[in-house]
Amino acid sequence: MDGRTRMILQGTLWGLAIGAFIIIILAMIFQSPDTQEEKFKIIDQYQGCDLVRYTDPWGAKYHYFLHCK
């Protein structure tokens, strides 16, 4: 394979990879609210308080706290 063909092939592959990455990012940003998990969910009770699980906006971590009335 000569240098010019190799350069065109690499450019095409990089373009496809970057395009796919952008599409995945946009799909994550504009995901419909129906498929997203709820942010706050009561998962248990502890001494009269609700144990609440909070999901950050990206759905990457769970945080827990007690909510007493």
mmCIF file as Biopython writes it, N, C-alpha, C and O atoms, coordinates in Angstrom:
data_model
#
loop_
_atom_site.group_PDB
_atom_site.id
_atom_site.type_symbol
_atom_site.label_atom_id
_atom_site.label_alt_id
_atom_site.label_comp_id
_atom_site.label_asym_id
_atom_site.label_entity_id
_atom_site.label_seq_id
_atom_site.pdbx_PDB_ins_code
_atom_site.Cartn_x
_atom_site.Cartn_y
_atom_site.Cartn_z
_atom_site.occupancy
_atom_site.B_iso_or_equiv
_atom_site.auth_seq_id
_atom_site.auth_asym_id
_atom_site.pdbx_PDB_model_num
ATOM 1   N N  . MET A ? 1  ? 0.857   -1.170 0.000  1.0 0.0 1  A 1 
ATOM 2   C CA . MET A ? 1  ? 0.000   0.000  0.000  1.0 0.0 1  A 1 
ATOM 3   C C  . MET A ? 1  ? 0.903   1.232  0.000  1.0 0.0 1  A 1 
ATOM 4   O O  . MET A ? 1  ? 1.804   1.357  0.829  1.0 0.0 1  A 1 
ATOM 5   N N  . ASP A ? 2  ? 0.647   2.132  -0.939 1.0 0.0 2  A 1 
ATOM 6   C CA . ASP A ? 2  ? 1.490   3.325  -1.009 1.0 0.0 2  A 1 
ATOM 7   C C  . ASP A ? 2  ? 1.055   4.346  0.049  1.0 0.0 2  A 1 
ATOM 8   O O  . ASP A ? 2  ? 0.017   4.176  0.688  1.0 0.0 2  A 1 
ATOM 9   N N  . GLY A ? 3  ? 1.835   5.383  0.226  1.0 0.0 3  A 1 
ATOM 10  C CA . GLY A ? 3  ? 1.623   6.380  1.282  1.0 0.0 3  A 1 
ATOM 11  C C  . GLY A ? 3  ? 0.314   7.129  1.151  1.0 0.0 3  A 1 
ATOM 12  O O  . GLY A ? 3  ? -0.355  7.411  2.145  1.0 0.0 3  A 1 
ATOM 13  N N  . ARG A ? 4  ? -0.055  7.454  -0.099 1.0 0.0 4  A 1 
ATOM 14  C CA . ARG A ? 4  ? -1.278  8.240  -0.309 1.0 0.0 4  A 1 
ATOM 15  C C  . ARG A ? 4  ? -2.521  7.420  0.059  1.0 0.0 4  A 1 
ATOM 16  O O  . ARG A ? 4  ? -3.427  7.944  0.707  1.0 0.0 4  A 1 
ATOM 17  N N  . THR A ? 5  ? -2.581  6.168  -0.336 1.0 0.0 5  A 1 
ATOM 18  C CA . THR A ? 5  ? -3.716  5.300  -0.033 1.0 0.0 5  A 1 
ATOM 19  C C  . THR A ? 5  ? -3.833  5.087  1.473  1.0 0.0 5  A 1 
ATOM 20  O O  . THR A ? 5  ? -4.929  5.103  2.033  1.0 0.0 5  A 1 
ATOM 21  N N  . ARG A ? 6  ? -2.688  4.887  2.115  1.0 0.0 6  A 1 
ATOM 22  C CA . ARG A ? 6  ? -2.672  4.696  3.565  1.0 0.0 6  A 1 
ATOM 23  C C  . ARG A ? 6  ? -3.183  5.948  4.279  1.0 0.0 6  A 1 
ATOM 24  O O  . ARG A ? 6  ? -3.940  5.842  5.244  1.0 0.0 6  A 1 
ATOM 25  N N  . MET A ? 7  ? -2.780  7.125  3.818  1.0 0.0 7  A 1 
ATOM 26  C CA . MET A ? 7  ? -3.218  8.373  4.420  1.0 0.0 7  A 1 
ATOM 27  C C  . MET A ? 7  ? -4.735  8.565  4.256  1.0 0.0 7  A 1 
ATOM 28  O O  . MET A ? 7  ? -5.402  9.005  5.192  1.0 0.0 7  A 1 
ATOM 29  N N  . ILE A ? 8  ? -5.275  8.243  3.092  1.0 0.0 8  A 1 
ATOM 30  C CA . ILE A ? 8  ? -6.714  8.357  2.853  1.0 0.0 8  A 1 
ATOM 31  C C  . ILE A ? 8  ? -7.479  7.381  3.744  1.0 0.0 8  A 1 
ATOM 32  O O  . ILE A ? 8  ? -8.515  7.733  4.307  1.0 0.0 8  A 1 
ATOM 33  N N  . LEU A ? 9  ? -6.974  6.164  3.872  1.0 0.0 9  A 1 
ATOM 34  C CA . LEU A ? 9  ? -7.616  5.161  4.712  1.0 0.0 9  A 1 
ATOM 35  C C  . LEU A ? 9  ? -7.613  5.582  6.176  1.0 0.0 9  A 1 
ATOM 36  O O  . LEU A ? 9  ? -8.631  5.455  6.856  1.0 0.0 9  A 1 
ATOM 37  N N  . GLN A ? 10 ? -6.490  6.080  6.667  1.0 0.0 10 A 1 
ATOM 38  C CA . GLN A ? 10 ? -6.414  6.542  8.052  1.0 0.0 10 A 1 
ATOM 39  C C  . GLN A ? 10 ? -7.346  7.731  8.286  1.0 0.0 10 A 1 
ATOM 40  O O  . GLN A ? 10 ? -8.017  7.800  9.316  1.0 0.0 10 A 1 
ATOM 41  N N  . GLY A ? 11 ? -7.391  8.654  7.349  1.0 0.0 11 A 1 
ATOM 42  C CA . GLY A ? 11 ? -8.281  9.805  7.484  1.0 0.0 11 A 1 
ATOM 43  C C  . GLY A ? 11 ? -9.742  9.390  7.532  1.0 0.0 11 A 1 
ATOM 44  O O  . GLY A ? 11 ? -10.524 9.931  8.314  1.0 0.0 11 A 1 
ATOM 45  N N  . THR A ? 12 ? -10.108 8.430  6.696  1.0 0.0 12 A 1 
ATOM 46  C CA . THR A ? 12 ? -11.484 7.934  6.678  1.0 0.0 12 A 1 
ATOM 47  C C  . THR A ? 12 ? -11.832 7.248  7.989  1.0 0.0 12 A 1 
ATOM 48  O O  . THR A ? 12 ? -12.906 7.481  8.544  1.0 0.0 12 A 1 
ATOM 49  N N  . LEU A ? 13 ? -10.942 6.410  8.487  1.0 0.0 13 A 1 
ATOM 50  C CA . LEU A ? 13 ? -11.200 5.714  9.749  1.0 0.0 13 A 1 
ATOM 51  C C  . LEU A ? 13 ? -11.294 6.686  10.923 1.0 0.0 13 A 1 
ATOM 52  O O  . LEU A ? 13 ? -12.170 6.544  11.776 1.0 0.0 13 A 1 
ATOM 53  N N  . TRP A ? 14 ? -10.397 7.668  10.972 1.0 0.0 14 A 1 
ATOM 54  C CA . TRP A ? 14 ? -10.469 8.672  12.044 1.0 0.0 14 A 1 
ATOM 55  C C  . TRP A ? 14 ? -11.771 9.468  11.950 1.0 0.0 14 A 1 
ATOM 56  O O  . TRP A ? 14 ? -12.395 9.762  12.970 1.0 0.0 14 A 1 
ATOM 57  N N  . GLY A ? 15 ? -12.176 9.812  10.746 1.0 0.0 15 A 1 
ATOM 58  C CA . GLY A ? 15 ? -13.433 10.541 10.566 1.0 0.0 15 A 1 
ATOM 59  C C  . GLY A ? 15 ? -14.630 9.737  11.051 1.0 0.0 15 A 1 
ATOM 60  O O  . GLY A ? 15 ? -15.519 10.279 11.708 1.0 0.0 15 A 1 
ATOM 61  N N  . LEU A ? 16 ? -14.657 8.451  10.731 1.0 0.0 16 A 1 
ATOM 62  C CA . LEU A ? 16 ? -15.745 7.582  11.192 1.0 0.0 16 A 1 
ATOM 63  C C  . LEU A ? 16 ? -15.739 7.442  12.718 1.0 0.0 16 A 1 
ATOM 64  O O  . LEU A ? 16 ? -16.795 7.464  13.350 1.0 0.0 16 A 1 
ATOM 65  N N  . ALA A ? 17 ? -14.569 7.302  13.294 1.0 0.0 17 A 1 
ATOM 66  C CA . ALA A ? 17 ? -14.465 7.151  14.756 1.0 0.0 17 A 1 
ATOM 67  C C  . ALA A ? 17 ? -14.935 8.425  15.460 1.0 0.0 17 A 1 
ATOM 68  O O  . ALA A ? 17 ? -15.683 8.351  16.435 1.0 0.0 17 A 1 
ATOM 69  N N  . ILE A ? 18 ? -14.509 9.571  14.981 1.0 0.0 18 A 1 
ATOM 70  C CA . ILE A ? 18 ? -14.923 10.837 15.597 1.0 0.0 18 A 1 
ATOM 71  C C  . ILE A ? 18 ? -16.421 11.063 15.395 1.0 0.0 18 A 1 
ATOM 72  O O  . ILE A ? 18 ? -17.102 11.527 16.310 1.0 0.0 18 A 1 
ATOM 73  N N  . GLY A ? 19 ? -16.935 10.743 14.225 1.0 0.0 19 A 1 
ATOM 74  C CA . GLY A ? 19 ? -18.369 10.876 13.967 1.0 0.0 19 A 1 
ATOM 75  C C  . GLY A ? 19 ? -19.190 9.987  14.887 1.0 0.0 19 A 1 
ATOM 76  O O  . GLY A ? 19 ? -20.213 10.424 15.415 1.0 0.0 19 A 1 
ATOM 77  N N  . ALA A ? 20 ? -18.761 8.749  15.086 1.0 0.0 20 A 1 
ATOM 78  C CA . ALA A ? 20 ? -19.470 7.834  15.984 1.0 0.0 20 A 1 
ATOM 79  C C  . ALA A ? 20 ? -19.438 8.345  17.417 1.0 0.0 20 A 1 
ATOM 80  O O  . ALA A ? 20 ? -20.437 8.247  18.130 1.0 0.0 20 A 1 
ATOM 81  N N  . PHE A ? 21 ? -18.307 8.888  17.846 1.0 0.0 21 A 1 
ATOM 82  C CA . PHE A ? 21 ? -18.178 9.441  19.189 1.0 0.0 21 A 1 
ATOM 83  C C  . PHE A ? 21 ? -19.143 10.607 19.387 1.0 0.0 21 A 1 
ATOM 84  O O  . PHE A ? 21 ? -19.803 10.694 20.423 1.0 0.0 21 A 1 
ATOM 85  N N  . ILE A ? 22 ? -19.231 11.494 18.416 1.0 0.0 22 A 1 
ATOM 86  C CA . ILE A ? 22 ? -20.141 12.637 18.509 1.0 0.0 22 A 1 
ATOM 87  C C  . ILE A ? 22 ? -21.592 12.163 18.564 1.0 0.0 22 A 1 
ATOM 88  O O  . ILE A ? 22 ? -22.382 12.697 19.342 1.0 0.0 22 A 1 
ATOM 89  N N  . ILE A ? 23 ? -21.949 11.182 17.760 1.0 0.0 23 A 1 
ATOM 90  C CA . ILE A ? 23 ? -23.316 10.661 17.768 1.0 0.0 23 A 1 
ATOM 91  C C  . ILE A ? 23 ? -23.660 10.046 19.120 1.0 0.0 23 A 1 
ATOM 92  O O  . ILE A ? 23 ? -24.771 10.236 19.615 1.0 0.0 23 A 1 
ATOM 93  N N  . ILE A ? 24 ? -22.735 9.320  19.721 1.0 0.0 24 A 1 
ATOM 94  C CA . ILE A ? 24 ? -22.983 8.707  21.032 1.0 0.0 24 A 1 
ATOM 95  C C  . ILE A ? 24 ? -23.160 9.791  22.098 1.0 0.0 24 A 1 
ATOM 96  O O  . ILE A ? 24 ? -24.060 9.695  22.932 1.0 0.0 24 A 1 
ATOM 97  N N  . ILE A ? 25 ? -22.325 10.804 22.076 1.0 0.0 25 A 1 
ATOM 98  C CA . ILE A ? 25 ? -22.444 11.900 23.046 1.0 0.0 25 A 1 
ATOM 99  C C  . ILE A ? 25 ? -23.789 12.608 22.888 1.0 0.0 25 A 1 
ATOM 100 O O  . ILE A ? 25 ? -24.461 12.878 23.883 1.0 0.0 25 A 1 
ATOM 101 N N  . LEU A ? 26 ? -24.187 12.911 21.662 1.0 0.0 26 A 1 
ATOM 102 C CA . LEU A ? 26 ? -25.464 13.581 21.428 1.0 0.0 26 A 1 
ATOM 103 C C  . LEU A ? 26 ? -26.640 12.703 21.852 1.0 0.0 26 A 1 
ATOM 104 O O  . LEU A ? 26 ? -27.627 13.215 22.379 1.0 0.0 26 A 1 
ATOM 105 N N  . ALA A ? 27 ? -26.553 11.410 21.635 1.0 0.0 27 A 1 
ATOM 106 C CA . ALA A ? 27 ? -27.618 10.502 22.051 1.0 0.0 27 A 1 
ATOM 107 C C  . ALA A ? 27 ? -27.746 10.476 23.569 1.0 0.0 27 A 1 
ATOM 108 O O  . ALA A ? 27 ? -28.858 10.386 24.089 1.0 0.0 27 A 1 
ATOM 109 N N  . MET A ? 28 ? -26.635 10.553 24.284 1.0 0.0 28 A 1 
ATOM 110 C CA . MET A ? 28 ? -26.676 10.580 25.735 1.0 0.0 28 A 1 
ATOM 111 C C  . MET A ? 28 ? -27.262 11.888 26.249 1.0 0.0 28 A 1 
ATOM 112 O O  . MET A ? 28 ? -28.013 11.891 27.224 1.0 0.0 28 A 1 
ATOM 113 N N  . ILE A ? 29 ? -26.925 13.000 25.599 1.0 0.0 29 A 1 
ATOM 114 C CA . ILE A ? 29 ? -27.415 14.310 26.035 1.0 0.0 29 A 1 
ATOM 115 C C  . ILE A ? 29 ? -28.915 14.426 25.811 1.0 0.0 29 A 1 
ATOM 116 O O  . ILE A ? 29 ? -29.635 14.907 26.685 1.0 0.0 29 A 1 
ATOM 117 N N  . PHE A ? 30 ? -29.393 13.993 24.653 1.0 0.0 30 A 1 
ATOM 118 C CA . PHE A ? 30 ? -30.797 14.156 24.300 1.0 0.0 30 A 1 
ATOM 119 C C  . PHE A ? 30 ? -31.626 12.904 24.571 1.0 0.0 30 A 1 
ATOM 120 O O  . PHE A ? 30 ? -32.642 12.677 23.914 1.0 0.0 30 A 1 
ATOM 121 N N  . GLN A ? 31 ? -31.203 12.105 25.524 1.0 0.0 31 A 1 
ATOM 122 C CA . GLN A ? 31 ? -31.934 10.897 25.898 1.0 0.0 31 A 1 
ATOM 123 C C  . GLN A ? 31 ? -33.296 11.299 26.470 1.0 0.0 31 A 1 
ATOM 124 O O  . GLN A ? 31 ? -33.391 12.248 27.248 1.0 0.0 31 A 1 
ATOM 125 N N  . SER A ? 32 ? -34.325 10.588 26.090 1.0 0.0 32 A 1 
ATOM 126 C CA . SER A ? 32 ? -35.668 10.937 26.550 1.0 0.0 32 A 1 
ATOM 127 C C  . SER A ? 32 ? -35.799 10.689 28.049 1.0 0.0 32 A 1 
ATOM 128 O O  . SER A ? 32 ? -35.189 9.759  28.576 1.0 0.0 32 A 1 
ATOM 129 N N  . PRO A ? 33 ? -36.581 11.504 28.737 1.0 0.0 33 A 1 
ATOM 130 C CA . PRO A ? 33 ? -36.731 11.348 30.186 1.0 0.0 33 A 1 
ATOM 131 C C  . PRO A ? 33 ? -37.369 10.020 30.587 1.0 0.0 33 A 1 
ATOM 132 O O  . PRO A ? 33 ? -37.196 9.580  31.723 1.0 0.0 33 A 1 
ATOM 133 N N  . ASP A ? 34 ? -38.096 9.378  29.687 1.0 0.0 34 A 1 
ATOM 134 C CA . ASP A ? 34 ? -38.746 8.110  30.009 1.0 0.0 34 A 1 
ATOM 135 C C  . ASP A ? 34 ? -37.730 7.018  30.333 1.0 0.0 34 A 1 
ATOM 136 O O  . ASP A ? 34 ? -37.985 6.161  31.179 1.0 0.0 34 A 1 
ATOM 137 N N  . THR A ? 35 ? -36.595 7.049  29.670 1.0 0.0 35 A 1 
ATOM 138 C CA . THR A ? 35 ? -35.612 5.989  29.856 1.0 0.0 35 A 1 
ATOM 139 C C  . THR A ? 35 ? -34.619 6.297  30.965 1.0 0.0 35 A 1 
ATOM 140 O O  . THR A ? 35 ? -33.848 5.423  31.364 1.0 0.0 35 A 1 
ATOM 141 N N  . GLN A ? 36 ? -34.626 7.538  31.473 1.0 0.0 36 A 1 
ATOM 142 C CA . GLN A ? 36 ? -33.715 7.890  32.547 1.0 0.0 36 A 1 
ATOM 143 C C  . GLN A ? 36 ? -34.269 7.398  33.883 1.0 0.0 36 A 1 
ATOM 144 O O  . GLN A ? 36 ? -35.480 7.380  34.101 1.0 0.0 36 A 1 
ATOM 145 N N  . GLU A ? 37 ? -33.378 7.009  34.751 1.0 0.0 37 A 1 
ATOM 146 C CA . GLU A ? 37 ? -33.779 6.550  36.073 1.0 0.0 37 A 1 
ATOM 147 C C  . GLU A ? 37 ? -34.168 7.762  36.915 1.0 0.0 37 A 1 
ATOM 148 O O  . GLU A ? 37 ? -33.606 8.846  36.754 1.0 0.0 37 A 1 
ATOM 149 N N  . GLU A ? 38 ? -35.129 7.570  37.809 1.0 0.0 38 A 1 
ATOM 150 C CA . GLU A ? 38 ? -35.542 8.679  38.648 1.0 0.0 38 A 1 
ATOM 151 C C  . GLU A ? 38 ? -34.398 9.104  39.558 1.0 0.0 38 A 1 
ATOM 152 O O  . GLU A ? 38 ? -33.600 8.272  39.989 1.0 0.0 38 A 1 
ATOM 153 N N  . LYS A ? 39 ? -34.318 10.421 39.856 1.0 0.0 39 A 1 
ATOM 154 C CA . LYS A ? 39 ? -33.202 10.940 40.642 1.0 0.0 39 A 1 
ATOM 155 C C  . LYS A ? 39 ? -33.272 10.530 42.103 1.0 0.0 39 A 1 
ATOM 156 O O  . LYS A ? 39 ? -32.266 10.135 42.693 1.0 0.0 39 A 1 
ATOM 157 N N  . PHE A ? 40 ? -34.465 10.625 42.689 1.0 0.0 40 A 1 
ATOM 158 C CA . PHE A ? 40 ? -34.627 10.295 44.095 1.0 0.0 40 A 1 
ATOM 159 C C  . PHE A ? 40 ? -35.545 9.083  44.228 1.0 0.0 40 A 1 
ATOM 160 O O  . PHE A ? 40 ? -36.607 9.026  43.608 1.0 0.0 40 A 1 
ATOM 161 N N  . LYS A ? 41 ? -35.128 8.125  45.034 1.0 0.0 41 A 1 
ATOM 162 C CA . LYS A ? 41 ? -35.943 6.931  45.226 1.0 0.0 41 A 1 
ATOM 163 C C  . LYS A ? 41 ? -35.811 6.480  46.679 1.0 0.0 41 A 1 
ATOM 164 O O  . LYS A ? 41 ? -34.705 6.287  47.183 1.0 0.0 41 A 1 
ATOM 165 N N  . ILE A ? 42 ? -36.942 6.318  47.335 1.0 0.0 42 A 1 
ATOM 166 C CA . ILE A ? 42 ? -36.938 5.815  48.711 1.0 0.0 42 A 1 
ATOM 167 C C  . ILE A ? 42 ? -36.725 4.307  48.635 1.0 0.0 42 A 1 
ATOM 168 O O  . ILE A ? 42 ? -37.501 3.585  48.010 1.0 0.0 42 A 1 
ATOM 169 N N  . ILE A ? 43 ? -35.661 3.849  49.283 1.0 0.0 43 A 1 
ATOM 170 C CA . ILE A ? 43 ? -35.331 2.430  49.174 1.0 0.0 43 A 1 
ATOM 171 C C  . ILE A ? 43 ? -35.505 1.661  50.475 1.0 0.0 43 A 1 
ATOM 172 O O  . ILE A ? 43 ? -35.527 0.430  50.470 1.0 0.0 43 A 1 
ATOM 173 N N  . ASP A ? 44 ? -35.630 2.383  51.599 1.0 0.0 44 A 1 
ATOM 174 C CA . ASP A ? 44 ? -35.768 1.675  52.867 1.0 0.0 44 A 1 
ATOM 175 C C  . ASP A ? 44 ? -36.226 2.662  53.940 1.0 0.0 44 A 1 
ATOM 176 O O  . ASP A ? 44 ? -36.336 3.863  53.692 1.0 0.0 44 A 1 
ATOM 177 N N  . GLN A ? 45 ? -36.487 2.137  55.127 1.0 0.0 45 A 1 
ATOM 178 C CA . GLN A ? 45 ? -36.840 2.930  56.302 1.0 0.0 45 A 1 
ATOM 179 C C  . GLN A ? 45 ? -35.806 2.653  57.388 1.0 0.0 45 A 1 
ATOM 180 O O  . GLN A ? 45 ? -35.326 1.528  57.524 1.0 0.0 45 A 1 
ATOM 181 N N  . TYR A ? 46 ? -35.466 3.689  58.162 1.0 0.0 46 A 1 
ATOM 182 C CA . TYR A ? 46 ? -34.535 3.513  59.274 1.0 0.0 46 A 1 
ATOM 183 C C  . TYR A ? 46 ? -34.974 4.426  60.400 1.0 0.0 46 A 1 
ATOM 184 O O  . TYR A ? 46 ? -34.899 5.647  60.267 1.0 0.0 46 A 1 
ATOM 185 N N  . GLN A ? 47 ? -35.425 3.866  61.490 1.0 0.0 47 A 1 
ATOM 186 C CA . GLN A ? 47 ? -35.857 4.583  62.687 1.0 0.0 47 A 1 
ATOM 187 C C  . GLN A ? 47 ? -36.814 5.732  62.347 1.0 0.0 47 A 1 
ATOM 188 O O  . GLN A ? 47 ? -36.631 6.855  62.817 1.0 0.0 47 A 1 
ATOM 189 N N  . GLY A ? 48 ? -37.809 5.454  61.548 1.0 0.0 48 A 1 
ATOM 190 C CA . GLY A ? 48 ? -38.818 6.442  61.207 1.0 0.0 48 A 1 
ATOM 191 C C  . GLY A ? 48 ? -38.418 7.405  60.100 1.0 0.0 48 A 1 
ATOM 192 O O  . GLY A ? 48 ? -39.192 8.302  59.767 1.0 0.0 48 A 1 
ATOM 193 N N  . CYS A ? 49 ? -37.248 7.249  59.529 1.0 0.0 49 A 1 
ATOM 194 C CA . CYS A ? 49 ? -36.771 8.118  58.447 1.0 0.0 49 A 1 
ATOM 195 C C  . CYS A ? 49 ? -36.710 7.318  57.147 1.0 0.0 49 A 1 
ATOM 196 O O  . CYS A ? 49 ? -36.557 6.096  57.156 1.0 0.0 49 A 1 
ATOM 197 N N  . ASP A ? 50 ? -36.832 8.025  56.049 1.0 0.0 50 A 1 
ATOM 198 C CA . ASP A ? 50 ? -36.705 7.401  54.736 1.0 0.0 50 A 1 
ATOM 199 C C  . ASP A ? 50 ? -35.245 7.372  54.321 1.0 0.0 50 A 1 
ATOM 200 O O  . ASP A ? 50 ? -34.555 8.388  54.413 1.0 0.0 50 A 1 
ATOM 201 N N  . LEU A ? 51 ? -34.767 6.231  53.867 1.0 0.0 51 A 1 
ATOM 202 C CA . LEU A ? 51 ? -33.439 6.133  53.280 1.0 0.0 51 A 1 
ATOM 203 C C  . LEU A ? 51 ? -33.615 6.381  51.784 1.0 0.0 51 A 1 
ATOM 204 O O  . LEU A ? 51 ? -34.266 5.603  51.086 1.0 0.0 51 A 1 
ATOM 205 N N  . VAL A ? 52 ? -33.032 7.468  51.306 1.0 0.0 52 A 1 
ATOM 206 C CA . VAL A ? 52 ? -33.236 7.913  49.934 1.0 0.0 52 A 1 
ATOM 207 C C  . VAL A ? 52 ? -31.955 7.703  49.139 1.0 0.0 52 A 1 
ATOM 208 O O  . VAL A ? 52 ? -30.855 8.014  49.596 1.0 0.0 52 A 1 
ATOM 209 N N  . ARG A ? 53 ? -32.132 7.163  47.931 1.0 0.0 53 A 1 
ATOM 210 C CA . ARG A ? 53 ? -30.999 7.025  47.007 1.0 0.0 53 A 1 
ATOM 211 C C  . ARG A ? 53 ? -31.117 8.118  45.961 1.0 0.0 53 A 1 
ATOM 212 O O  . ARG A ? 53 ? -32.151 8.252  45.305 1.0 0.0 53 A 1 
ATOM 213 N N  . TYR A ? 54 ? -30.052 8.903  45.805 1.0 0.0 54 A 1 
ATOM 214 C CA . TYR A ? 54 ? -30.001 9.982  44.832 1.0 0.0 54 A 1 
ATOM 215 C C  . TYR A ? 54 ? -29.032 9.597  43.730 1.0 0.0 54 A 1 
ATOM 216 O O  . TYR A ? 54 ? -27.914 9.159  44.002 1.0 0.0 54 A 1 
ATOM 217 N N  . THR A ? 55 ? -29.464 9.761  42.480 1.0 0.0 55 A 1 
ATOM 218 C CA . THR A ? 55 ? -28.603 9.484  41.334 1.0 0.0 55 A 1 
ATOM 219 C C  . THR A ? 55 ? -28.178 10.802 40.727 1.0 0.0 55 A 1 
ATOM 220 O O  . THR A ? 55 ? -29.022 11.655 40.451 1.0 0.0 55 A 1 
ATOM 221 N N  . ASP A ? 56 ? -26.879 10.988 40.512 1.0 0.0 56 A 1 
ATOM 222 C CA . ASP A ? 56 ? -26.417 12.234 39.895 1.0 0.0 56 A 1 
ATOM 223 C C  . ASP A ? 56 ? -26.945 12.332 38.457 1.0 0.0 56 A 1 
ATOM 224 O O  . ASP A ? 56 ? -27.395 11.328 37.905 1.0 0.0 56 A 1 
ATOM 225 N N  . PRO A ? 57 ? -26.898 13.522 37.844 1.0 0.0 57 A 1 
ATOM 226 C CA . PRO A ? 57 ? -27.499 13.719 36.517 1.0 0.0 57 A 1 
ATOM 227 C C  . PRO A ? 57 ? -26.961 12.786 35.438 1.0 0.0 57 A 1 
ATOM 228 O O  . PRO A ? 57 ? -27.646 12.545 34.444 1.0 0.0 57 A 1 
ATOM 229 N N  . TRP A ? 58 ? -25.780 12.268 35.604 1.0 0.0 58 A 1 
ATOM 230 C CA . TRP A ? 58 ? -25.198 11.390 34.594 1.0 0.0 58 A 1 
ATOM 231 C C  . TRP A ? 58 ? -25.482 9.930  34.892 1.0 0.0 58 A 1 
ATOM 232 O O  . TRP A ? 58 ? -25.151 9.061  34.084 1.0 0.0 58 A 1 
ATOM 233 N N  . GLY A ? 59 ? -26.091 9.642  36.039 1.0 0.0 59 A 1 
ATOM 234 C CA . GLY A ? 59 ? -26.413 8.267  36.404 1.0 0.0 59 A 1 
ATOM 235 C C  . GLY A ? 59 ? -25.189 7.437  36.718 1.0 0.0 59 A 1 
ATOM 236 O O  . GLY A ? 59 ? -25.225 6.209  36.643 1.0 0.0 59 A 1 
ATOM 237 N N  . ALA A ? 60 ? -24.095 8.113  37.074 1.0 0.0 60 A 1 
ATOM 238 C CA . ALA A ? 60 ? -22.840 7.406  37.280 1.0 0.0 60 A 1 
ATOM 239 C C  . ALA A ? 60 ? -22.656 6.934  38.713 1.0 0.0 60 A 1 
ATOM 240 O O  . ALA A ? 60 ? -21.976 5.935  38.950 1.0 0.0 60 A 1 
ATOM 241 N N  . LYS A ? 61 ? -23.254 7.640  39.681 1.0 0.0 61 A 1 
ATOM 242 C CA . LYS A ? 61 ? -23.030 7.299  41.080 1.0 0.0 61 A 1 
ATOM 243 C C  . LYS A ? 61 ? -24.347 7.345  41.839 1.0 0.0 61 A 1 
ATOM 244 O O  . LYS A ? 61 ? -25.284 8.045  41.455 1.0 0.0 61 A 1 
ATOM 245 N N  . TYR A ? 62 ? -24.393 6.591  42.913 1.0 0.0 62 A 1 
ATOM 246 C CA . TYR A ? 62 ? -25.515 6.659  43.841 1.0 0.0 62 A 1 
ATOM 247 C C  . TYR A ? 62 ? -25.024 7.331  45.117 1.0 0.0 62 A 1 
ATOM 248 O O  . TYR A ? 62 ? -23.917 7.073  45.590 1.0 0.0 62 A 1 
ATOM 249 N N  . HIS A ? 63 ? -25.864 8.191  45.658 1.0 0.0 63 A 1 
ATOM 250 C CA . HIS A ? 63 ? -25.603 8.822  46.945 1.0 0.0 63 A 1 
ATOM 251 C C  . HIS A ? 63 ? -26.805 8.513  47.824 1.0 0.0 63 A 1 
ATOM 252 O O  . HIS A ? 63 ? -27.935 8.456  47.339 1.0 0.0 63 A 1 
ATOM 253 N N  . TYR A ? 64 ? -26.567 8.316  49.105 1.0 0.0 64 A 1 
ATOM 254 C CA . TYR A ? 64 ? -27.630 7.950  50.022 1.0 0.0 64 A 1 
ATOM 255 C C  . TYR A ? 64 ? -27.718 8.974  51.145 1.0 0.0 64 A 1 
ATOM 256 O O  . TYR A ? 64 ? -26.699 9.492  51.603 1.0 0.0 64 A 1 
ATOM 257 N N  . PHE A ? 65 ? -28.947 9.266  51.591 1.0 0.0 65 A 1 
ATOM 258 C CA . PHE A ? 65 ? -29.138 10.126 52.742 1.0 0.0 65 A 1 
ATOM 259 C C  . PHE A ? 65 ? -30.445 9.768  53.438 1.0 0.0 65 A 1 
ATOM 260 O O  . PHE A ? 65 ? -31.324 9.135  52.854 1.0 0.0 65 A 1 
ATOM 261 N N  . LEU A ? 66 ? -30.557 10.186 54.702 1.0 0.0 66 A 1 
ATOM 262 C CA . LEU A ? 66 ? -31.778 9.971  55.467 1.0 0.0 66 A 1 
ATOM 263 C C  . LEU A ? 66 ? -32.645 11.215 55.393 1.0 0.0 66 A 1 
ATOM 264 O O  . LEU A ? 66 ? -32.152 12.336 55.520 1.0 0.0 66 A 1 
ATOM 265 N N  . HIS A ? 67 ? -33.942 11.009 55.186 1.0 0.0 67 A 1 
ATOM 266 C CA . HIS A ? 67 ? -34.890 12.116 55.141 1.0 0.0 67 A 1 
ATOM 267 C C  . HIS A ? 67 ? -35.903 11.868 56.248 1.0 0.0 67 A 1 
ATOM 268 O O  . HIS A ? 67 ? -36.738 10.969 56.147 1.0 0.0 67 A 1 
ATOM 269 N N  . CYS A ? 68 ? -35.823 12.674 57.310 1.0 0.0 68 A 1 
ATOM 270 C CA . CYS A ? 68 ? -36.732 12.520 58.442 1.0 0.0 68 A 1 
ATOM 271 C C  . CYS A ? 68 ? -37.786 13.610 58.402 1.0 0.0 68 A 1 
ATOM 272 O O  . CYS A ? 68 ? -37.493 14.768 58.106 1.0 0.0 68 A 1 
ATOM 273 N N  . LYS A ? 69 ? -39.026 13.218 58.708 1.0 0.0 69 A 1 
ATOM 274 C CA . LYS A ? 69 ? -40.139 14.175 58.652 1.0 0.0 69 A 1 
ATOM 275 C C  . LYS A ? 69 ? -40.327 14.866 59.965 1.0 0.0 69 A 1 
ATOM 276 O O  . LYS A ? 69 ? -41.219 15.704 60.099 1.0 0.0 69 A 1 
#
